[in-house]
Amino acid sequence: MRGDALKVRVAAPPVEGRANEALVDFLADALDVPRQCVSVVKGATGRRKTLLVAAPHLDPEVLLRS
């Protein structure tokens, strides 16, 4: 965690959306949700992104403690 943000580094290059895809894959795997439940909603071309995790079974408090 970095302040109110989660810092994630991916090895994929930021070309043709590969880094975004790697980030979505990583978070879906880490949160144990289907890949289609994670999407980039803001900042797709920038370094800071806002993601949506559509997984009502997840408790946000658990995510913050991880």
C-alpha positions in Angstrom: 0.0 0.0 0.0 1.1 3.5 -0.8 -1.2 5.9 1.1 -4.6 5.2 -0.2 -3.4 3.3 -3.3 -2.2 -0.2 -4.0 1.1 -0.2 -5.9 1.5 -3.1 -8.3 4.4 -3.6 -10.8 3.8 -5.8 -13.8 6.4 -7.1 -16.2 4.3 -6.6 -19.3 5.1 -3.5 -21.5 2.6 -0.6 -21.7 2.0 -1.4 -25.4 -1.4 -2.2 -26.9 -2.9 -2.6 -23.4 -0.7 -5.4 -22.4 0.2 -3.9 -19.0 -3.5 -3.3 -18.2 -4.3 -6.9 -19.2 -1.5 -8.2 -16.9 -2.8 -6.0 -14.1 -6.3 -7.3 -14.5 -5.1 -10.9 -14.6 -3.0 -10.4 -11.5 -5.8 -8.8 -9.5 -8.3 -11.4 -10.6 -6.0 -14.2 -9.5 -5.0 -12.5 -6.2 -8.7 -11.9 -5.3 -9.8 -15.3 -6.6 -12.5 -13.8 -8.9 -13.2 -14.4 -12.6 -11.1 -12.1 -14.9 -14.3 -10.5 -16.2 -15.0 -9.2 -12.7 -12.0 -6.8 -12.8 -11.9 -3.8 -15.2 -9.9 -0.6 -15.6 -12.5 2.2 -15.3 -10.1 5.2 -15.3 -6.5 5.9 -16.3 -6.1 3.1 -18.9 -3.3 5.0 -20.6 -1.7 6.4 -17.4 0.3 5.1 -14.5 -2.4 5.7 -11.9 -5.5 3.6 -12.6 -8.9 3.1 -11.0 -10.2 -0.4 -11.2 -13.6 -1.9 -10.5 -13.9 -5.3 -8.9 -17.4 -6.6 -9.4 -17.4 -9.3 -6.7 -20.2 -8.8 -4.2 -18.9 -11.8 -2.2 -15.7 -10.0 -1.3 -15.4 -8.1 2.0 -13.5 -4.8 1.4 -12.1 -5.0 5.0 -10.4 -8.3 4.1 -8.8 -6.6 1.0 -7.4 -3.8 3.2 -5.8 -6.3 5.7 -4.1 -8.4 2.9 
